[in-house]
Amino acid sequence: MDKSESNLIIHPISTVTRDHYKLFLNADPSKKVINSYLGRAHKFELTSGKDLLGVLALINTRPETIEIVNIAVDESHQNHGLGEKMLLFAINWATEKHYHTIEIGTGSTSFAQLYLYQKCGFRVVNIDRDFFVDNYDEPIIENNLILRDMIRLKKELP
């Protein structure tokens, strides 16, 4: 990877720019869905110098529970551990803010994401059948499969 680990910074997003929004769309192709949570989300960006490498959005879902609703790394910087870095940041941030549970949902065809989330201690707790069929206007094709179901995972925090 070209970006030095010491130059990587994760910090809050004060104003969502077009570049942020483009990255949010990489993880969630529906502007309607993104707009439904972005205004109330805790938003963060991963940068290296002036380069935007990733975005992260979390929302409070229940008392003491927070959900990662969007996590995305710029396609040209994927497969270098940046997604894991942002995921671990989210876990640590939630712990520091005294949340007891952190949750995340992903597509049943999102094999790399399912691996990463379980590697970081998340456990599968539910399958939301036909979530993507019921909530998205256009079919989503991922890994040459039509995405239908959302896999829900959670991690209990110390």
C-alpha positions in Angstrom: 0.0 0.0 0.0 1.2 3.5 -0.9 -0.3 5.2 2.1 1.9 5.2 5.2 0.1 3.8 8.3 1.3 6.9 10.2 -0.5 9.2 7.8 -3.9 7.5 8.2 -6.3 9.5 10.3 -9.9 8.8 11.2 -11.9 11.9 12.3 -15.5 13.1 12.4 -17.0 14.5 9.2 -18.4 18.0 9.8 -19.9 18.5 6.4 -20.7 15.7 4.0 -19.1 16.5 0.6 -19.8 15.0 -2.8 -16.7 12.8 -2.3 -18.0 11.5 1.0 -21.4 10.8 -0.6 -19.8 9.0 -3.5 -18.1 6.6 -1.0 -21.3 6.1 1.0 -22.9 5.0 -2.3 -20.1 2.4 -2.8 -21.5 0.5 0.3 -25.2 1.4 -0.2 -26.4 2.0 -3.8 -29.6 3.7 -2.7 -29.6 7.5 -2.2 -33.0 7.2 -0.5 -31.7 4.8 2.1 -28.5 6.8 2.7 -30.5 10.0 3.1 -32.8 8.3 5.7 -29.9 7.9 8.1 -27.1 10.3 7.2 -28.6 13.3 9.1 -28.7 11.5 12.4 -25.5 9.4 12.0 -22.2 9.8 13.7 -20.0 10.2 10.5 -16.3 9.6 10.2 -13.7 9.8 7.4 -10.4 8.0 6.9 -7.8 10.2 5.3 -4.2 10.1 4.3 -3.0 13.7 3.9 -5.6 15.3 1.6 -6.8 11.9 0.2 -10.2 10.6 1.3 -9.8 6.8 1.6 -13.0 5.8 3.5 -16.2 6.7 5.3 -18.1 5.3 8.3 -21.6 6.0 9.6 -23.1 4.8 12.8 -26.6 5.4 14.3 -28.1 4.8 17.7 -30.7 2.1 17.4 -31.7 1.3 21.0 -30.4 2.4 24.4 -26.8 1.2 24.7 -26.8 -0.1 21.1 -25.2 1.4 18.0 -25.2 0.2 14.4 -22.7 0.6 11.7 -25.0 1.5 8.8 -22.3 2.3 6.3 -18.6 1.5 6.0 -16.8 2.0 2.7 -13.2 2.2 1.4 -12.4 3.8 -1.9 -12.1 1.0 -4.5 -8.5 1.9 -5.4 -7.4 1.4 -1.7 -9.3 -1.8 -0.9 -7.7 -5.0 0.2 -5.1 -3.1 2.3 -6.6 -3.5 5.8 -8.4 -0.1 5.7 -11.8 -1.5 6.2 -10.6 -3.5 9.2 -8.9 -0.3 10.6 -12.2 1.6 10.3 -14.2 -1.3 11.8 -11.9 -1.5 14.8 -12.1 2.3 15.2 -15.9 2.0 15.3 -15.7 -0.8 18.0 -13.3 1.3 20.1 -15.3 4.5 19.6 -18.6 2.7 20.7 -16.8 1.2 23.7 -15.5 4.7 24.8 -19.0 6.1 24.4 -20.3 3.3 26.8 -22.4 1.4 24.2 -22.9 -2.2 25.2 -23.6 -3.6 21.7 -22.5 -2.8 18.2 -24.4 -4.2 15.2 -23.9 -4.3 11.5 -25.8 -5.7 8.6 -24.5 -6.9 5.2 -25.7 -8.7 2.2 -25.8 -12.5 2.1 -23.6 -12.3 -1.0 -21.0 -10.0 0.6 -18.5 -12.8 1.3 -15.5 -10.6 2.1 -17.4 -8.4 4.5 -18.9 -11.4 6.3 -15.4 -12.7 6.8 -14.1 -9.4 8.1 -16.9 -8.8 10.5 -16.6 -12.3 12.0 -12.8 -11.9 12.1 -13.4 -8.8 14.3 -15.7 -10.6 16.7 -19.1 -10.1 15.3 -21.6 -13.0 15.4 -24.5 -13.7 13.1 -27.8 -13.1 15.0 -30.4 -13.0 12.3 -31.3 -13.1 8.6 -33.6 -10.4 7.3 -35.2 -12.3 4.4 -35.8 -10.3 1.2 -34.5 -7.1 2.8 -32.9 -5.9 -0.4 -35.8 -6.9 -2.6 -38.3 -5.1 -0.3 -36.2 -1.9 0.3 -34.4 -1.2 -3.0 -35.9 -0.2 -6.2 -33.4 -1.9 -8.4 -31.9 -5.5 -8.1 -28.4 -5.5 -6.6 -26.0 -8.0 -8.2 -23.0 -8.9 -6.1 -20.5 -11.7 -6.8 -22.7 -12.6 -9.8 -25.6 -13.3 -7.5 -28.9 -11.4 -6.9 -28.7 -10.0 -3.4 -31.9 -10.7 -1.5 -31.2 -11.2 2.2 -29.4 -9.1 4.9 -27.2 -10.9 7.4 -27.4 -9.2 10.8 -24.4 -9.5 13.1 -23.6 -8.0 16.5 -20.7 -7.8 19.0 -21.1 -7.3 22.7 -18.7 -4.6 24.0 -16.8 -4.7 27.3 
